[in-house]
Amino acid sequence: MLRRKPTRLELKLDDTEEFESVKKELESRKKQRDDVDVVGVATSSDMVAASGVSGDGKTREQMINERIGYKPHPKPNTLPSLFGNLQF
């Protein structure tokens, strides 16, 4: 295999300025999206409370777990639960 000389990378002042401007733009977009999400969550929770759909006070995670049939409570580690009812 042929060996080539290492490529030299040069970082210019323009490159760092461009990076900072792009970084600030992405942060501002993220902040706006988070603000919209917070407002969206508040309005959706107000609508749910107004419609009375979720009157039992379950969290979103609990509702999802219930819907998919997931029970996050572990089984106790006792002999019958580990090996079943073994009869000799």
Backbone as JSON Lines, residues from 0, in Angstrom:
{"i":0,"aa":"M","n":[0.85,-1.16,0.0],"ca":[0.0,0.0,0.0],"c":[0.91,1.24,0.0]}
{"i":1,"aa":"L","n":[0.51,2.23,-0.76],"ca":[1.29,3.45,-0.87],"c":[0.99,4.37,0.31]}
{"i":2,"aa":"R","n":[2.02,4.99,0.79],"ca":[1.86,5.92,1.9],"c":[1.93,7.33,1.35]}
{"i":3,"aa":"R","n":[0.98,8.18,1.79],"ca":[1.01,9.56,1.32],"c":[1.28,10.48,2.49]}
{"i":4,"aa":"K","n":[1.66,11.69,2.18],"ca":[1.97,12.66,3.21],"c":[0.68,13.08,3.92]}
{"i":5,"aa":"P","n":[0.74,13.38,5.22],"ca":[-0.45,13.83,5.93],"c":[-0.99,15.14,5.35]}
{"i":6,"aa":"T","n":[-2.29,15.25,5.33],"ca":[-2.93,16.46,4.83],"c":[-2.88,17.53,5.9]}
{"i":7,"aa":"R","n":[-2.53,18.71,5.5],"ca":[-2.45,19.82,6.44],"c":[-3.77,20.57,6.45]}
{"i":8,"aa":"L","n":[-4.33,20.74,7.63],"ca":[-5.57,21.47,7.8],"c":[-5.27,22.81,8.45]}
{"i":9,"aa":"E","n":[-5.82,23.84,7.87],"ca":[-5.61,25.18,8.42],"c":[-6.95,25.75,8.87]}
{"i":10,"aa":"L","n":[-6.96,26.27,10.07],"ca":[-8.15,26.87,10.62],"c":[-8.0,28.39,10.53]}
{"i":11,"aa":"K","n":[-8.89,29.0,9.78],"ca":[-8.82,30.45,9.57],"c":[-9.83,31.15,10.47]}
{"i":12,"aa":"L","n":[-9.65,32.42,10.62],"ca":[-10.53,33.23,11.45],"c":[-11.96,33.21,10.9]}
{"i":13,"aa":"D","n":[-12.09,33.24,9.58],"ca":[-13.42,33.19,8.95],"c":[-14.14,31.89,9.3]}
{"i":14,"aa":"D","n":[-13.39,30.8,9.36],"ca":[-14.0,29.51,9.69],"c":[-14.55,29.5,11.11]}
{"i":15,"aa":"T","n":[-13.79,30.04,12.05],"ca":[-14.27,30.08,13.43],"c":[-15.48,30.99,13.58]}
{"i":16,"aa":"E","n":[-15.48,32.12,12.87],"ca":[-16.63,33.03,12.92],"c":[-17.87,32.37,12.33]}
{"i":17,"aa":"E","n":[-17.7,31.67,11.24],"ca":[-18.82,30.96,10.63],"c":[-19.35,29.88,11.57]}
{"i":18,"aa":"F","n":[-18.45,29.16,12.21],"ca":[-18.85,28.13,13.15],"c":[-19.66,28.72,14.3]}
{"i":19,"aa":"E","n":[-19.19,29.82,14.86],"ca":[-19.91,30.46,15.96],"c":[-21.29,30.94,15.54]}
{"i":20,"aa":"S","n":[-21.4,31.5,14.33],"ca":[-22.7,31.99,13.87],"c":[-23.67,30.83,13.65]}
{"i":21,"aa":"V","n":[-23.19,29.74,13.09],"ca":[-24.06,28.57,12.89],"c":[-24.47,27.98,14.24]}
{"i":22,"aa":"K","n":[-23.54,27.95,15.18],"ca":[-23.83,27.42,16.51],"c":[-24.9,28.26,17.2]}
{"i":23,"aa":"K","n":[-24.79,29.57,17.13],"ca":[-25.78,30.46,17.74],"c":[-27.14,30.28,17.08]}
{"i":24,"aa":"E","n":[-27.15,30.14,15.76],"ca":[-28.41,29.95,15.05],"c":[-29.09,28.65,15.47]}
{"i":25,"aa":"L","n":[-28.32,27.58,15.59],"ca":[-28.9,26.31,16.03],"c":[-29.42,26.38,17.46]}
{"i":26,"aa":"E","n":[-28.69,27.07,18.33],"ca":[-29.15,27.23,19.7],"c":[-30.44,28.04,19.77]}
{"i":27,"aa":"S","n":[-30.54,29.09,18.95],"ca":[-31.77,29.89,18.95],"c":[-32.95,29.08,18.41]}
{"i":28,"aa":"R","n":[-32.71,28.26,17.39],"ca":[-33.79,27.39,16.89],"c":[-34.23,26.41,17.96]}
{"i":29,"aa":"K","n":[-33.26,25.82,18.66],"ca":[-33.59,24.86,19.71],"c":[-34.39,25.53,20.82]}
{"i":30,"aa":"K","n":[-33.98,26.75,21.18],"ca":[-34.7,27.48,22.23],"c":[-36.13,27.78,21.8]}
{"i":31,"aa":"Q","n":[-36.31,28.2,20.54],"ca":[-37.66,28.47,20.04],"c":[-38.49,27.2,20.03]}
{"i":32,"aa":"R","n":[-37.9,26.08,19.61],"ca":[-38.62,24.81,19.57],"c":[-39.01,24.39,20.98]}
{"i":33,"aa":"D","n":[-38.11,24.58,21.96],"ca":[-38.43,24.24,23.35],"c":[-39.54,25.13,23.88]}
{"i":34,"aa":"D","n":[-39.51,26.42,23.53],"ca":[-40.57,27.32,23.95],"c":[-41.92,26.9,23.37]}
{"i":35,"aa":"V","n":[-41.91,26.49,22.12],"ca":[-43.15,26.03,21.48],"c":[-43.63,24.75,22.12]}
{"i":36,"aa":"D","n":[-42.7,23.84,22.46],"ca":[-43.08,22.59,23.11],"c":[-43.69,22.86,24.48]}
{"i":37,"aa":"V","n":[-43.13,23.78,25.23],"ca":[-43.66,24.1,26.56],"c":[-45.06,24.69,26.42]}
{"i":38,"aa":"V","n":[-45.24,25.58,25.48],"ca":[-46.56,26.17,25.25],"c":[-47.52,25.1,24.73]}
{"i":39,"aa":"G","n":[-47.06,24.24,23.85],"ca":[-47.9,23.17,23.31],"c":[-48.32,22.19,24.37]}
{"i":40,"aa":"V","n":[-47.43,21.86,25.3],"ca":[-47.76,20.95,26.39],"c":[-48.8,21.58,27.3]}
{"i":41,"aa":"A","n":[-48.64,22.86,27.58],"ca":[-49.6,23.53,28.46],"c":[-50.98,23.58,27.82]}
{"i":42,"aa":"T","n":[-51.03,23.89,26.53],"ca":[-52.34,23.97,25.89],"c":[-52.96,22.58,25.74]}
{"i":43,"aa":"S","n":[-52.17,21.57,25.46],"ca":[-52.74,20.23,25.32],"c":[-53.21,19.7,26.66]}
{"i":44,"aa":"S","n":[-52.48,20.0,27.74],"ca":[-52.94,19.57,29.06],"c":[-54.2,20.31,29.47]}
{"i":45,"aa":"D","n":[-54.32,21.58,29.07],"ca":[-55.53,22.32,29.35],"c":[-56.71,21.72,28.59]}
{"i":46,"aa":"M","n":[-56.47,21.32,27.35],"ca":[-57.54,20.72,26.55],"c":[-57.95,19.38,27.13]}
{"i":47,"aa":"V","n":[-56.97,18.58,27.59],"ca":[-57.29,17.28,28.18],"c":[-58.07,17.47,29.46]}
{"i":48,"aa":"A","n":[-57.66,18.42,30.27],"ca":[-58.37,18.68,31.51],"c":[-59.78,19.2,31.23]}
{"i":49,"aa":"A","n":[-59.92,20.01,30.19],"ca":[-61.23,20.55,29.85],"c":[-62.15,19.46,29.32]}
{"i":50,"aa":"S","n":[-61.6,18.53,28.54],"ca":[-62.43,17.48,27.96],"c":[-62.7,16.36,28.95]}
{"i":51,"aa":"G","n":[-61.88,16.24,30.02],"ca":[-62.11,15.22,31.03],"c":[-61.64,13.84,30.6]}
{"i":52,"aa":"V","n":[-60.78,13.75,29.61],"ca":[-60.32,12.44,29.13],"c":[-59.41,11.79,30.15]}
{"i":53,"aa":"S","n":[-58.51,12.54,30.74],"ca":[-57.54,11.98,31.68],"c":[-57.86,12.48,33.08]}
{"i":54,"aa":"G","n":[-58.98,12.1,33.61],"ca":[-59.4,12.57,34.91],"c":[-58.77,11.81,36.05]}
{"i":55,"aa":"D","n":[-58.17,10.65,35.8],"ca":[-57.61,9.85,36.89],"c":[-56.21,10.3,37.27]}
{"i":56,"aa":"G","n":[-55.6,11.25,36.57],"ca":[-54.32,11.82,36.95],"c":[-53.11,10.97,36.63]}
{"i":57,"aa":"K","n":[-53.2,10.08,35.66],"ca":[-52.06,9.26,35.27],"c":[-51.08,10.08,34.45]}
{"i":58,"aa":"T","n":[-49.81,9.75,34.61],"ca":[-48.8,10.41,33.82],"c":[-48.77,9.81,32.42]}
{"i":59,"aa":"R","n":[-48.09,10.49,31.53],"ca":[-47.99,10.01,30.15],"c":[-47.32,8.65,30.1]}
{"i":60,"aa":"E","n":[-46.27,8.49,30.92],"ca":[-45.55,7.22,30.94],"c":[-46.44,6.09,31.44]}
{"i":61,"aa":"Q","n":[-47.23,6.35,32.46],"ca":[-48.14,5.33,32.98],"c":[-49.19,4.95,31.95]}
{"i":62,"aa":"M","n":[-49.7,5.94,31.21],"ca":[-50.71,5.63,30.19],"c":[-50.11,4.78,29.08]}
{"i":63,"aa":"I","n":[-48.87,5.09,28.68],"ca":[-48.22,4.31,27.62],"c":[-47.96,2.89,28.11]}
{"i":64,"aa":"N","n":[-47.45,2.76,29.34],"ca":[-47.19,1.43,29.89],"c":[-48.46,0.6,29.97]}
{"i":65,"aa":"E","n":[-49.54,1.22,30.37],"ca":[-50.81,0.51,30.45],"c":[-51.3,0.09,29.07]}
{"i":66,"aa":"R","n":[-51.13,0.97,28.1],"ca":[-51.6,0.68,26.75],"c":[-50.85,-0.49,26.13]}
{"i":67,"aa":"I","n":[-49.53,-0.57,26.36],"ca":[-48.75,-1.64,25.74],"c":[-48.66,-2.88,26.62]}
{"i":68,"aa":"G","n":[-49.2,-2.81,27.84],"ca":[-49.21,-3.97,28.71],"c":[-47.92,-4.17,29.48]}
{"i":69,"aa":"Y","n":[-47.14,-3.13,29.66],"ca":[-45.88,-3.23,30.38],"c":[-46.12,-2.94,31.85]}
{"i":70,"aa":"K","n":[-45.66,-3.83,32.7],"ca":[-45.78,-3.63,34.14],"c":[-44.37,-3.51,34.7]}
{"i":71,"aa":"P","n":[-43.95,-2.3,35.06],"ca":[-42.56,-2.08,35.47],"c":[-42.21,-2.61,36.86]}
{"i":72,"aa":"H","n":[-43.14,-3.2,37.57],"ca":[-42.87,-3.7,38.91],"c":[-42.22,-5.08,38.79]}
{"i":73,"aa":"P","n":[-40.99,-5.25,39.32],"ca":[-40.32,-6.54,39.21],"c":[-40.97,-7.6,40.09]}
{"i":74,"aa":"K","n":[-40.85,-8.83,39.67],"ca":[-41.37,-9.95,40.46],"c":[-40.43,-10.18,41.64]}
{"i":75,"aa":"P","n":[-40.97,-10.6,42.78],"ca":[-40.09,-10.89,43.91],"c":[-39.21,-12.1,43.62]}
{"i":76,"aa":"N","n":[-38.0,-12.08,44.12],"ca":[-37.07,-13.17,43.88],"c":[-37.18,-14.21,44.99]}
{"i":77,"aa":"T","n":[-38.27,-14.93,44.96],"ca":[-38.44,-16.03,45.91],"c":[-38.29,-17.32,45.14]}
{"i":78,"aa":"L","n":[-38.09,-18.41,45.86],"ca":[-37.87,-19.7,45.2],"c":[-39.0,-20.1,44.28]}
{"i":79,"aa":"P","n":[-40.27,-20.01,44.71],"ca":[-41.34,-20.4,43.78],"c":[-41.43,-19.53,42.53]}
{"i":80,"aa":"S","n":[-41.11,-18.25,42.67],"ca":[-41.19,-17.38,41.49],"c":[-40.04,-17.65,40.53]}
{"i":81,"aa":"L","n":[-38.88,-18.09,41.06],"ca":[-37.74,-18.37,40.19],"c":[-37.88,-19.71,39.48]}
{"i":82,"aa":"F","n":[-38.32,-20.73,40.21],"ca":[-38.34,-22.07,39.65],"c":[-39.74,-22.62,39.42]}
{"i":83,"aa":"G","n":[-40.76,-21.86,39.77],"ca":[-42.12,-22.36,39.62],"c":[-42.43,-23.3,40.77]}
{"i":84,"aa":"N","n":[-43.52,-23.98,40.67],"ca":[-43.9,-24.93,41.72],"c":[-43.37,-26.3,41.37]}
{"i":85,"aa":"L","n":[-42.17,-26.58,41.83],"ca":[-41.56,-27.88,41.59],"c":[-42.03,-28.86,42.63]}
{"i":86,"aa":"Q","n":[-42.52,-29.97,42.18],"ca":[-42.95,-31.01,43.13],"c":[-42.12,-32.26,42.82]}
{"i":87,"aa":"F","n":[-41.56,-32.81,43.87],"ca":[-40.72,-34.0,43.7],"c":[-41.45,-35.23,44.16]}
